[in-house]
Amino acid sequence: IFMGLTISSTLVMMSNNWLLAWLNLEMNTLAALPVISKTKHPRAIEASTKYFLTQTIASCLLLLSCTTNAWHTGTWDISQTDDMFTSTTALVALTMKAGTVPTHFWLPEVMQGSTLTTTILMSTWQKIAPMALMFTVSNHTPPNITLILGLLSMTFGGWGGMNQTQLRKMMAYSSIANMGWTVIILTPQPKASMISIFIYIITVTPTILMMELTSTKTLQNMTTSWSTSPTTSTALTLLLLSTAGLPPLTGFMPKLLILNELINQSLTPAAVAATAASLLSLIFYLRTAYLTALLNSPGSTTSSMKWRQKIGTKATILTPTALTTMTMLPMMSK
């Protein structure tokens, strides 16, 4: 299954043919279904069903787009996608696969019904293939559409995450908001968009891994995580702040690059709107970090300890590794 996920996404990134890319996207979807439903829980089955239906709709739209393009141009070459209808339809289909507003509705439900390990897969690897196709057709994508989709994703991602107590749903809305930063600069500067998605992946992966190793799934668990593993809790707090984009952590660098590029492209109002929308995401990141840090009211140690939980060596090893993701790239903006 994991070999199918790896090979299919790799072939999509290497493909220059619409039909071959579509076939590999379908193989990627089919390989992800057993991973989502492996727990045999009703919520997992529901999540896999929602994922399958959503990806099927997106695949139909993408097939319509590439077939229409082949009809007009006489070729399946992705680089020949210069028709407005074709490029717009392909963009909508790919944003649905990646979980971007306005086709983001499936991502929080699927991630909530999955395990934390599967959540990492949905937040990172499953976005690479559709994003690779977006990068390929970015030269023919209308810039106004990507600008609007990016701003909407930032706004709804931050707004949706503020009212969540489940960390998996919170990370889903975080993923939607970060996809907004990736999409907004897709047409003007694809390289900055690529840097944004790359840094998000290397930041969010250790964050969710720490949640998995400490069995942290809700905000209530965050309040008691300090008593079980102070070092891991501190690293988790810093990783959340890095994902929020606070300077001088790594997550701040791609946002600064994108804002600088928007201003250089004479899109200052969009840069101001993106900055304001990012404050919505910052609210629930800071709330989570506040609960993790020693800022809650005093209580007895026995009442705050998680019963029979042992922190293994994996969490101890992961902590310094995770911390390197916050400090390895903060000065790249120079």
C-alpha positions in Angstrom: 0.0 0.0 0.0 2.7 2.5 1.0 4.7 1.5 -2.1 1.6 2.3 -4.2 1.3 5.7 -2.5 5.0 6.5 -3.1 5.2 5.3 -6.7 1.9 6.9 -7.8 2.8 10.3 -6.4 6.3 10.1 -7.8 5.0 9.2 -11.3 2.6 12.2 -11.1 5.5 14.5 -10.4 7.4 13.1 -13.3 4.6 12.9 -15.7 4.0 15.3 -18.6 1.0 13.5 -19.9 -2.5 14.3 -18.6 -3.8 10.8 -19.0 -0.9 9.2 -17.2 -1.1 11.8 -14.4 -4.8 11.1 -14.0 -4.2 7.3 -13.8 -1.6 7.7 -11.1 -3.8 10.1 -9.1 -6.4 7.4 -9.2 -3.9 4.8 -8.0 -2.9 7.1 -5.2 -6.5 7.5 -4.1 -7.1 3.8 -4.1 -3.9 3.2 -2.1 -4.9 5.7 0.5 -8.4 4.2 1.2 -7.1 1.1 3.2 -4.8 3.4 5.2 -7.6 5.6 6.3 -10.0 2.6 7.2 -7.4 0.3 8.7 -8.7 0.8 12.3 -12.1 -0.8 11.4 -13.8 1.9 13.4 -17.1 3.3 12.1 -15.6 6.8 12.1 -12.7 5.5 10.0 -15.1 3.8 7.5 -17.0 7.0 7.3 -13.9 9.0 6.7 -12.7 6.6 4.0 -16.1 6.8 2.3 -16.1 10.6 2.3 -12.5 10.6 1.0 -13.4 8.3 -1.8 -16.5 10.2 -2.9 -14.7 13.6 -2.8 -11.7 12.3 -4.8 -14.0 10.7 -7.3 -15.7 14.0 -8.0 -12.3 15.7 -8.3 -11.1 13.0 -10.7 -14.2 13.4 -12.9 -13.6 17.1 -13.1 -9.9 16.6 -13.9 -10.7 14.0 -16.6 -13.2 16.4 -18.1 -10.5 19.1 -18.1 -7.8 17.0 -19.7 -10.2 15.4 -22.2 -11.4 18.9 -23.3 -7.8 20.1 -23.6 -6.9 17.0 -25.7 -9.9 17.7 -27.9 -8.9 21.3 -28.6 -5.1 20.9 -28.9 -4.9 17.3 -30.2 -2.4 16.3 -27.5 -2.3 15.1 -23.9 0.7 17.2 -23.1 0.3 19.1 -19.8 2.4 22.0 -20.9 -0.2 22.7 -23.7 -3.0 23.5 -21.3 -3.6 27.1 -22.4 -7.4 27.2 -22.6 -9.1 29.2 -19.9 -11.9 26.7 -19.3 -9.5 23.8 -19.2 -7.0 25.4 -16.8 -9.7 26.7 -14.5 -11.5 23.3 -14.3 -8.2 21.5 -13.7 -7.4 24.0 -10.9 -10.7 23.4 -9.2 -10.2 19.6 -9.4 -6.7 19.8 -8.0 -7.7 22.1 -5.2 -10.4 19.7 -4.3 -7.8 16.9 -4.1 -5.5 19.1 -2.0 -8.2 20.3 0.3 -8.4 24.1 -0.5 -11.4 26.4 -0.1 -14.1 26.2 -1.4 -13.7 22.4 -1.8 -12.2 21.9 1.7 -15.2 20.4 3.4 -14.0 16.8 3.4 -10.5 17.3 4.9 -11.5 18.0 8.6 -13.9 15.1 8.7 -11.5 12.7 7.1 -8.6 13.7 9.4 -10.8 13.5 12.5 -11.9 9.9 11.6 -8.3 8.8 11.0 -5.4 8.0 13.3 -2.7 10.6 13.9 -0.3 8.6 11.7 -2.8 8.8 8.8 -3.3 12.5 9.6 0.4 13.0 8.8 -0.2 11.3 5.4 -3.2 13.4 4.6 -1.5 16.7 5.6 1.7 16.1 3.7 2.2 13.3 1.2 -1.3 13.4 -0.3 -0.9 17.0 -1.2 2.3 16.6 -3.2 0.8 15.0 -6.3 -1.9 17.6 -6.9 0.4 20.5 -6.0 3.0 19.1 -8.6 0.3 19.4 -11.3 -0.6 22.9 -10.1 3.0 23.9 -10.4 3.1 22.5 -14.0 0.0 24.4 -15.2 0.7 27.6 -13.1 1.8 29.5 -16.2 -1.7 29.1 -17.7 -3.7 29.6 -14.5 -5.6 32.9 -14.1 -3.8 34.8 -11.3 -7.0 36.4 -10.0 -8.5 32.9 -9.3 -5.4 31.7 -7.3 -5.4 35.0 -5.4 -9.0 34.6 -4.3 -8.7 30.9 -3.5 -5.6 31.6 -1.4 -7.2 34.4 0.6 -10.4 32.4 1.2 -8.3 29.4 2.3 -6.4 31.5 4.9 -9.6 33.1 6.2 -11.8 29.9 6.4 -8.8 27.8 7.7 -8.2 30.2 10.5 -11.8 30.8 11.3 -12.7 27.1 11.3 -9.8 26.2 13.6 -10.6 28.7 16.3 -13.7 26.7 17.6 -12.0 23.3 17.6 -11.1 21.2 20.7 -10.0 18.2 18.7 -6.4 18.5 17.6 -6.8 16.5 14.4 -9.5 18.9 13.2 -7.4 21.8 14.2 -4.5 20.5 12.2 -6.8 20.0 9.3 -7.9 23.7 9.3 -4.2 24.6 9.8 -3.5 22.6 6.6 -6.2 24.5 4.8 -4.8 27.8 5.9 -1.3 26.9 4.9 -2.5 25.7 1.5 -3.9 29.3 1.1 -0.3 30.6 1.5 0.8 28.1 -1.1 -1.9 28.8 -3.7 -1.9 32.6 -3.4 1.6 32.9 -4.8 1.3 30.0 -7.2 0.9 32.0 -10.4 3.2 35.0 -9.7 6.1 33.0 -8.2 5.8 29.2 -8.2 9.2 28.8 -6.5 8.0 30.6 -3.4 4.9 28.4 -3.4 7.1 25.3 -3.5 9.2 26.6 -0.6 6.0 27.2 1.4 4.6 23.7 1.0 8.0 22.1 1.7 8.6 24.0 4.9 5.0 23.3 6.0 5.6 19.6 5.5 8.9 19.5 7.5 7.2 21.5 10.3 3.9 19.7 10.6 5.3 16.2 10.4 7.2 16.2 13.8 4.3 18.2 15.3 1.8 15.4 14.7 4.3 12.7 15.4 4.8 14.2 18.9 1.0 14.2 19.4 1.0 10.5 18.4 3.8 9.5 20.8 2.3 11.4 23.7 -1.3 10.3 22.9 -2.4 13.9 22.7 -5.7 14.2 20.7 -7.6 17.1 22.4 -6.9 20.4 24.0 -7.6 18.8 27.4 -4.8 16.4 26.8 -2.5 19.3 26.0 -3.1 20.7 29.5 -1.8 17.5 31.1 1.0 16.7 28.7 3.6 18.7 30.7 3.4 16.4 33.6 4.2 13.3 31.5 7.0 14.8 29.3 8.1 18.4 29.9 10.7 18.3 27.2 8.4 16.9 24.5 5.7 19.4 25.5 8.1 22.3 25.2 9.2 21.2 21.7 5.5 20.7 20.7 4.7 24.2 21.8 7.6 25.7 19.8 6.6 23.6 16.8 3.1 25.0 17.0 4.4 28.5 17.1 6.7 27.8 14.2 3.7 26.5 12.2 1.9 29.7 13.1 4.7 31.7 11.5 6.1 33.5 14.4 9.6 35.0 13.9 12.4 33.9 14.1 11.2 30.4 13.7 11.2 28.5 10.4 7.5 28.9 9.6 7.9 32.7 9.4 10.3 32.5 6.5 7.9 31.4 3.7 5.3 33.8 4.8 7.8 36.6 4.7 8.9 35.6 1.2 5.3 35.4 -0.1 4.4 38.8 1.4 7.5 40.3 -0.1 6.7 38.8 -3.5 3.1 40.0 -3.4 4.3 43.6 -2.7 6.8 43.3 -5.5 3.9 42.3 -7.8 2.0 45.4 -6.8 -0.5 43.3 -4.8 -0.2 45.2 -1.6 -3.9 44.9 -0.7 -3.7 41.1 -1.1 -0.6 41.1 1.2 -2.4 43.1 3.8 -5.4 40.8 3.6 -3.2 37.7 3.9 -1.5 39.2 7.0 -4.9 39.9 8.6 -6.1 36.4 7.7 -3.1 34.8 9.2 -4.0 36.3 12.6 -7.0 34.1 12.7 -4.8 31.0 12.6 -2.5 32.6 15.1 -5.3 32.7 17.7 -5.8 28.9 17.9 -2.1 28.2 17.7 -1.5 30.5 20.6 -4.3 29.0 22.6 -2.9 25.5 22.1 0.6 26.7 23.1 -0.9 28.5 26.1 -2.5 25.3 27.3 0.7 23.3 26.8 2.9 25.8 28.7 2.8 26.2 32.4 0.2 28.9 32.3 -2.8 26.9 33.6 -4.0 27.2 37.2 -2.1 25.2 39.8 -3.3 21.7 40.6 -2.2 18.5 42.3 0.3 16.4 40.3 -1.7 13.2 40.7 -4.8 14.7 39.3 -3.1 16.0 36.2 -1.1 12.9 35.4 -2.3 10.7 32.6 -3.0 7.3 34.0 -0.6 4.5 33.1 1.1 6.4 30.2 4.7 5.8 29.6 6.8 8.0 27.3 9.2 5.8 25.4 12.5 6.4 23.9 11.0 7.4 20.6 9.7 10.6 22.0 13.0 11.3 23.6 14.8 10.9 20.3 12.2 12.8 18.3 12.4 15.9 20.6 15.8 17.2 19.5 15.1 16.1 15.9 11.9 18.1 15.9 13.6 21.1 17.3 16.1 21.2 14.4 13.1 21.8 12.0 12.5 25.1 13.7 16.1 26.4 13.6 17.5 24.9 10.4 15.9 27.5 8.1 15.0 30.7 9.9 17.7 32.8 8.1 17.0 31.6 4.5 15.1 34.9 3.8 18.5 36.6 3.5 
